[in-house]
C-alpha cells in the first residue's frame, strides 16, 4: 500500500465519497480525499497528515477521479 504524504495541498473531508477500487464502487460516509499538486494522493475514511487548505464537504458527494461519463453508481 502506498502511504500518502504527511502534508497535502488540499484535503476534502466529511463528504460522502464514491470511490472506485478497480472492480467496484465503494461508498465512504464522512470520507476524505487528499490532493497533492494535480494528483489525488489519498482516498479513505481518515487522513492523519496536515493540509495547506481544507474543505468541509459535509452534506456533499465527491466522486474522485471519475472519468467515465457512463457509470452505474
Helices and strands as residue ranges (DSSP letters): E 7-20, E 25-36, E 39-44, E 50-56, E 61-62
